[in-house]
């Protein structure tokens, strides 16, 4: 059983559009994907987009996109650890 605050782990239907909305249905997620498609790779580049996404929302959406297989993160610096984000094939499609 899931906590009442957690989003249930199910899809509404087998419809591809409904399934896409389950993963990408909020404006921030689509804007992050847009920016990645346009060549942004680093957190600081994403946070400075004109829409001014809050850092906590950006971090949350990046985690969700990675968990859903839409992007991968790769460390480009070790001290402190910093990541670049790249769309997977699924994310590009």
DSSP file (Angstrom, degrees, kcal/mol; ACC not computed):
  #  RESIDUE AA STRUCTURE BP1 BP2  ACC     N-H-->O    O-->H-N    N-H-->O    O-->H-N    TCO  KAPPA ALPHA  PHI   PSI    X-CA   Y-CA   Z-CA
    1    1 A X              0   0    0      0, 0.0     2,-0.2     0, 0.0     3,-0.0   0.000 360.0 360.0 360.0 140.2    0.0    0.0    0.0
    2    2 A X        -     0   0    0      1,-0.1     6,-0.1     4,-0.1     2,-0.1  -0.631 360.0 -99.3 -94.2 153.2    1.3    3.5   -0.8
    3    3 A X    >   -     0   0    0     -2,-0.2     3,-1.3     1,-0.1    -1,-0.1  -0.387  34.8-117.3 -61.7 145.2    1.3    6.4    1.5
    4    4 A X  T 3  S+     0   0    0      1,-0.3    -1,-0.1    -2,-0.1     4,-0.1   0.704 115.3  55.6 -62.6 -18.1   -1.6    8.8    0.8
    5    5 A X  T 3  S+     0   0    0      2,-0.1    -1,-0.3     0, 0.0     2,-0.2   0.690  92.0  87.4 -86.8 -19.0    0.9   11.5   -0.2
    6    6 A X  S <  S-     0   0    0     -3,-1.3     2,-0.3     1,-0.1    -4,-0.1  -0.524  87.0-111.7 -80.4 146.9    2.7    9.3   -2.8
    7    7 A X        -     0   0    0     -2,-0.2    -4,-0.1     1,-0.1    -2,-0.1  -0.623  42.4-106.0 -73.0 131.8    1.5    9.2   -6.3
    8    8 A X        -     0   0    0     -2,-0.3     2,-1.4     1,-0.1    -1,-0.1  -0.250  26.2-121.6 -58.1 147.4    0.0    5.8   -7.1
    9    9 A X  S    S+     0   0    0     -3,-0.1     2,-0.3     2,-0.0    -1,-0.1  -0.602  74.3  93.9 -94.9  74.8    2.3    3.6   -9.3
   10   10 A X        -     0   0    0     -2,-1.4     2,-0.4    12,-0.0     3,-0.0  -0.976  67.5-119.8-154.2 163.0   -0.1    3.0  -12.2
   11   11 A X        -     0   0    0     -2,-0.3     8,-0.1     1,-0.1     3,-0.1  -0.841  22.9-128.3-106.7 148.6   -1.0    4.3  -15.6
   12   12 A X  S    S-     0   0    0     -2,-0.4     2,-0.3     6,-0.2    -1,-0.1   0.880  79.4 -27.9 -64.0 -40.0   -4.5    5.5  -16.4
   13   13 A X        -     0   0    0      2,-0.2    -1,-0.1    -3,-0.0     6,-0.0  -0.914  65.6 -92.1-160.2-178.0   -4.9    3.4  -19.5
   14   14 A X  S    S+     0   0    0     -2,-0.3     2,-0.2    -3,-0.1    -2,-0.0   0.448  81.9 121.2 -86.9   0.3   -2.9    1.7  -22.3
   15   15 A X     >  -     0   0    0      1,-0.1     4,-2.4     2,-0.0    -2,-0.2  -0.476  64.1-139.5 -64.6 126.4   -3.4    4.8  -24.5
   16   16 A X  H  > S+     0   0    0     -2,-0.2     4,-2.3     1,-0.2    -1,-0.1   0.843 101.8  51.9 -58.0 -35.2    0.1    6.2  -25.4
   17   17 A X  H  > S+     0   0    0      2,-0.2     4,-2.3     1,-0.2    -1,-0.2   0.933 110.5  47.1 -68.5 -45.0   -1.1    9.8  -24.9
   18   18 A X  H  > S+     0   0    0      1,-0.2     4,-1.7     2,-0.2    -6,-0.2   0.903 112.6  50.4 -62.1 -40.9   -2.4    9.1  -21.4
   19   19 A X  H  X S+     0   0    0     -4,-2.4     4,-1.0     2,-0.2    -1,-0.2   0.905 109.5  50.7 -64.1 -41.8    0.8    7.2  -20.6
   20   20 A X  H >X S+     0   0    0     -4,-2.3     4,-3.3     1,-0.2     3,-0.6   0.908 108.8  51.9 -62.2 -41.8    2.9   10.2  -21.8
   21   21 A X  H 3X S+     0   0    0     -4,-2.3     4,-1.7     1,-0.2    -1,-0.2   0.842 101.3  61.3 -64.5 -32.7    0.9   12.6  -19.7
   22   22 A X  H 3< S+     0   0    0     -4,-1.7    -1,-0.2     1,-0.2    -2,-0.2   0.848 119.7  26.7 -60.4 -33.1    1.5   10.4  -16.6
   23   23 A X  H << S+     0   0    0     -4,-1.0    -2,-0.2    -3,-0.6    -1,-0.2   0.770 138.0  23.8 -98.0 -32.2    5.2   11.0  -17.0
   24   24 A X  H  < S+     0   0    0     -4,-3.3     6,-0.3    -5,-0.2    -3,-0.2   0.200  81.8 116.8-123.0  14.9    5.4   14.4  -18.8
   25   25 A X     <  +     0   0    0     -4,-1.7     2,-0.3    -5,-0.2    -1,-0.1   0.535  56.5  79.1 -74.0  -8.2    2.1   16.1  -18.0
   26   26 A X  S  > S-     0   0    0     -3,-0.1     4,-1.4     1,-0.1     3,-0.2  -0.710  82.9-120.9-100.7 156.9    3.3   19.1  -16.0
   27   27 A X  H  > S+     0   0    0     -2,-0.3     4,-1.9     1,-0.2     5,-0.2   0.830 107.3  57.2 -64.4 -33.5    4.8   22.2  -17.7
   28   28 A X  H  > S+     0   0    0      1,-0.2     4,-2.4     2,-0.2    -1,-0.2   0.918 103.4  52.1 -68.2 -41.1    8.2   22.0  -16.0
   29   29 A X  H  > S+     0   0    0     -3,-0.2     4,-2.3     1,-0.2    -1,-0.2   0.923 111.1  47.2 -60.9 -44.8    9.0   18.5  -17.2
   30   30 A X  H  X S+     0   0    0     -4,-1.4     4,-2.3    -6,-0.3    -1,-0.2   0.870 111.4  51.5 -65.8 -35.4    8.3   19.5  -20.8
   31   31 A X  H  X S+     0   0    0     -4,-1.9     4,-2.4     2,-0.2    -1,-0.2   0.869 108.8  50.9 -69.4 -35.8   10.4   22.6  -20.5
   32   32 A X  H  X S+     0   0    0     -4,-2.4     4,-2.4     2,-0.2    -2,-0.2   0.927 111.1  48.0 -64.7 -44.8   13.3   20.6  -19.1
   33   33 A X  H  X S+     0   0    0     -4,-2.3     4,-2.5     2,-0.2    -2,-0.2   0.914 110.3  53.1 -61.9 -42.0   13.1   18.2  -22.0
   34   34 A X  H  X S+     0   0    0     -4,-2.3     4,-1.8     1,-0.2    -2,-0.2   0.943 110.1  47.3 -55.8 -49.1   12.9   21.2  -24.4
   35   35 A X  H  <>S+     0   0    0     -4,-2.4     5,-2.4     1,-0.2    -1,-0.2   0.885 111.3  50.3 -64.3 -38.9   16.1   22.7  -22.9
   36   36 A X  H ><5S+     0   0    0     -4,-2.4     3,-1.3     1,-0.2    -1,-0.2   0.899 109.8  51.0 -65.1 -39.5   17.9   19.4  -23.0
   37   37 A X  H 3<5S+     0   0    0     -4,-2.5    -1,-0.2     1,-0.2    -2,-0.2   0.829 107.0  55.3 -64.4 -31.2   16.9   19.0  -26.7
   38   38 A X  T 3<5S-     0   0    0     -4,-1.8    -1,-0.2    -5,-0.2    -2,-0.2   0.405 129.8 -92.8 -85.1   2.7   18.3   22.5  -27.3
   39   39 A X  T < 5S+     0   0    0     -3,-1.3    -3,-0.2     1,-0.3     2,-0.2   0.382  77.0 139.1 108.4  -4.3   21.7   21.6  -25.9
   40   40 A X      < +     0   0    0     -5,-2.4    -1,-0.3     1,-0.1     3,-0.1  -0.517  14.6 162.6 -70.9 143.1   21.6   22.5  -22.2
   41   41 A X        +     0   0    0     -2,-0.2    44,-3.2     1,-0.1     2,-0.3   0.598  44.0  72.8-132.0 -27.8   23.3   19.8  -20.1
   42   42 A X  B  > S-A   84   0A   0     42,-0.2     4,-2.2     1,-0.1     3,-0.5  -0.655  77.0-120.0-104.8 153.7   24.1   21.2  -16.7
   43   43 A X  H  > S+     0   0    0     40,-0.8     4,-2.6     1,-0.3     5,-0.2   0.899 114.1  52.8 -52.7 -47.4   22.0   22.0  -13.7
   44   44 A X  H  > S+     0   0    0      1,-0.2     4,-0.9     2,-0.2    -1,-0.3   0.840 108.5  50.8 -63.2 -33.2   23.0   25.6  -13.7
   45   45 A X  H  4 S+     0   0    0     -3,-0.5     3,-0.3     2,-0.2    -1,-0.2   0.899 112.4  47.0 -68.0 -40.2   22.1   25.9  -17.4
   46   46 A X  H >< S+     0   0    0     -4,-2.2     3,-1.3     1,-0.2     7,-0.3   0.881 109.0  53.2 -69.4 -38.4   18.7   24.5  -16.7
   47   47 A X  H 3< S+     0   0    0     -4,-2.6    -1,-0.2     1,-0.3    -2,-0.2   0.723 103.4  58.7 -72.0 -19.9   18.0   26.6  -13.7
   48   48 A X  T 3< S+     0   0    0     -4,-0.9    -1,-0.3    -3,-0.3    -2,-0.2   0.244  75.0 129.5 -95.0  14.5   18.7   29.8  -15.6
   49   49 A X  S X  S-     0   0    0     -3,-1.3     3,-2.1     1,-0.1     4,-0.1  -0.303  75.3-107.8 -62.1 154.2   16.0   29.2  -18.3
   50   50 A X  T 3  S+     0   0    0      1,-0.3    -1,-0.1     2,-0.1    -3,-0.0   0.736 116.8  65.3 -60.1 -22.8   13.7   32.2  -18.9
   51   51 A X  T 3  S-     0   0    0    -20,-0.0    -1,-0.3   -23,-0.0    -3,-0.1   0.631  99.5-138.1 -76.2 -12.1   10.8   30.4  -17.1
   52   52 A X    <   -     0   0    0     -3,-2.1     2,-0.1     1,-0.1    -2,-0.1   0.943  20.1-159.1  57.2  58.7   12.8   30.5  -13.8
   53   53 A X        -     0   0    0     -7,-0.3    -1,-0.1    -4,-0.1     2,-0.1  -0.442  22.9-109.6 -66.0 137.5   12.1   27.1  -12.5
   54   54 A X     >  -     0   0    0     -2,-0.1     4,-2.6     1,-0.1     3,-0.2  -0.406  23.3-122.0 -67.7 145.9   12.6   26.8   -8.7
   55   55 A X  H  > S+     0   0    0      1,-0.2     4,-2.5     2,-0.2     5,-0.2   0.855 110.7  52.6 -61.9 -36.8   15.6   24.7   -7.8
   56   56 A X  H  > S+     0   0    0      2,-0.2     4,-1.9     1,-0.2    -1,-0.2   0.882 111.6  46.4 -68.0 -35.7   13.6   22.2   -5.7
   57   57 A X  H  > S+     0   0    0     -3,-0.2     4,-2.8     2,-0.2     5,-0.2   0.914 112.1  50.9 -70.4 -42.7   11.2   21.6   -8.6
   58   58 A X  H  X S+     0   0    0     -4,-2.6     4,-2.5     1,-0.2     5,-0.2   0.942 111.1  47.6 -59.5 -48.3   14.1   21.2  -11.1
   59   59 A X  H  X S+     0   0    0     -4,-2.5     4,-2.0     1,-0.2    -1,-0.2   0.907 113.3  49.0 -60.3 -42.0   15.9   18.7   -8.8
   60   60 A X  H  X S+     0   0    0     -4,-1.9     4,-2.3    -5,-0.2    -2,-0.2   0.931 112.4  46.6 -63.0 -47.0   12.6   16.8   -8.4
   61   61 A X  H  X S+     0   0    0     -4,-2.8     4,-2.7     1,-0.2    -2,-0.2   0.876 110.2  53.2 -67.1 -36.7   11.8   16.7  -12.1
   62   62 A X  H  X S+     0   0    0     -4,-2.5     4,-2.1    -5,-0.2    -1,-0.2   0.918 110.1  48.7 -63.1 -41.9   15.3   15.6  -13.0
   63   63 A X  H  X S+     0   0    0     -4,-2.0     4,-2.6    -5,-0.2    -2,-0.2   0.924 113.2  47.1 -61.6 -44.2   15.1   12.7  -10.5
   64   64 A X  H  X S+     0   0    0     -4,-2.3     4,-1.9     1,-0.2    -2,-0.2   0.900 111.1  50.7 -66.5 -40.6   11.7   11.7  -11.9
   65   65 A X  H  <>S+     0   0    0     -4,-2.7     5,-2.7     2,-0.2     6,-1.0   0.882 112.7  47.0 -64.5 -37.3   12.9   11.9  -15.5
   66   66 A X  H ><5S+     0   0    0     -4,-2.1     3,-1.3     4,-0.2    -2,-0.2   0.925 111.1  50.7 -69.0 -43.7   15.9    9.7  -14.7
   67   67 A X  H 3<5S+     0   0    0     -4,-2.6    -2,-0.2     1,-0.3    -1,-0.2   0.822 110.8  50.4 -62.7 -31.0   13.7    7.2  -12.8
   68   68 A X  T 3<5S-     0   0    0     -4,-1.9    -1,-0.3    -5,-0.2    -2,-0.2   0.480 118.0-112.6 -86.4  -3.1   11.4    7.0  -15.8
   69   69 A X  T < 5S+     0   0    0     -3,-1.3    22,-0.4    -4,-0.3    21,-0.3   0.655  84.4 118.6  84.4  15.7   14.3    6.4  -18.2
   70   70 A X  S   <S+     0   0    0     -5,-2.7    18,-1.9    -6,-0.2     2,-0.3   0.715  80.0  10.5 -87.2 -21.6   14.0    9.7  -20.1
   71   71 A X  E     -B   87   0A   0     -6,-1.0     2,-0.3    16,-0.3    -2,-0.2  -0.973  60.9-146.2-149.4 164.1   17.4   11.0  -19.1
   72   72 A X  E     -B   86   0A   0     14,-2.7    14,-2.7    -2,-0.3     2,-0.4  -0.944  14.7-139.6-127.1 152.2   20.7    9.9  -17.5
   73   73 A X  E     -B   85   0A   0     -2,-0.3     2,-0.4    12,-0.2    12,-0.2  -0.892  15.5-171.8-112.1 147.1   23.1   11.8  -15.4
   74   74 A X  E     -B   84   0A   0     10,-2.4    10,-2.7    -2,-0.4     2,-0.2  -0.996  26.4-118.4-139.8 130.0   26.9   11.6  -15.7
   75   75 A X  E     +B   83   0A   0     -2,-0.4     8,-0.3     8,-0.2     3,-0.1  -0.474  30.2 172.6 -68.0 131.6   29.4   13.2  -13.4
   76   76 A X  E    S+     0   0A   0      6,-2.4     2,-0.3     1,-0.3     7,-0.2   0.443  72.2  34.0-112.5  -7.8   31.6   15.8  -15.1
   77   77 A X  E   > -B   82   0A   0      5,-1.3     5,-1.9     1,-0.1    -1,-0.3  -0.992  59.2-163.8-147.3 142.3   33.3   17.0  -11.9
   78   78 A X  E   5S+B   81   0A   0     -2,-0.3     2,-0.5     1,-0.2     3,-0.4   0.825  70.2  70.0 -99.3 -36.0   34.3   15.1   -8.7
   79   79 A X  T   5S+     0   0    0      1,-0.5    -1,-0.2     2,-0.1     2,-0.1  -0.876 125.1   8.8-129.4 100.7   34.9   17.7   -6.0
   80   80 A X  T   5S-     0   0    0     -2,-0.5    -1,-0.5    -3,-0.2     2,-0.3   0.673 109.5-119.5 -74.2 160.6   32.2   18.7   -5.6
   81   81 A X  E   5 + B   0  78A   0     -3,-0.4     2,-0.3    -2,-0.1    -3,-0.2  -0.491  39.0 176.6 -68.5 127.4   30.3   16.2   -7.6
   82   82 A X  E   < - B   0  77A   0     -5,-1.9    -6,-2.4    -2,-0.3    -5,-1.3  -0.973  12.4-146.9-133.2 148.9   28.4   17.8  -10.5
   83   83 A X  E     - B   0  75A   0     -2,-0.3   -40,-0.8    -8,-0.3     2,-0.4  -0.819  10.4-147.8-121.7 153.3   26.4   16.2  -13.2
   84   84 A X  E     -AB  42  74A   0    -10,-2.7   -10,-2.4    -2,-0.3     2,-0.5  -0.889  22.4-141.5-107.8 148.7   25.5   16.6  -16.8
   85   85 A X  E     - B   0  73A   0    -44,-3.2     2,-0.4    -2,-0.4   -12,-0.2  -0.942  19.0-177.7-116.2 131.9   22.1   15.4  -17.9
   86   86 A X  E     - B   0  72A   0    -14,-2.7   -14,-2.7    -2,-0.5     2,-0.1  -0.988  27.0-118.0-131.0 137.4   21.5   13.8  -21.3
   87   87 A X  E     - B   0  71A   0     -2,-0.4   -16,-0.3   -16,-0.2     2,-0.1  -0.458  26.6-137.8 -69.2 142.5   18.3   12.5  -22.8
   88   88 A X     >  -     0   0    0    -18,-1.9     4,-2.3    -2,-0.1     5,-0.2  -0.305  36.4 -92.2 -83.6 178.7   18.1    8.8  -23.6
   89   89 A X  H  > S+     0   0    0      1,-0.2     4,-2.4     2,-0.2   -19,-0.1   0.915 131.6  53.0 -57.8 -43.4   16.6    7.5  -26.8
   90   90 A X  H  4 S+     0   0    0    -21,-0.3    -1,-0.2     1,-0.2   -20,-0.2   0.908 109.3  48.7 -59.3 -42.7   13.3    7.3  -25.0
   91   91 A X  H  4 S+     0   0    0    -22,-0.4    -1,-0.2   -21,-0.2    -2,-0.2   0.863 111.2  49.2 -66.8 -37.4   13.6   11.0  -23.9
   92   92 A X  H  <        0   0    0     -4,-2.3    -1,-0.2     1,-0.2    -2,-0.2   0.875 360.0 360.0 -69.7 -36.7   14.5   12.1  -27.4
   93   93 A X     <        0   0    0     -4,-2.4    -1,-0.2    -5,-0.2    -2,-0.2   0.501 360.0 360.0 -67.5 360.0   11.5   10.3  -28.9
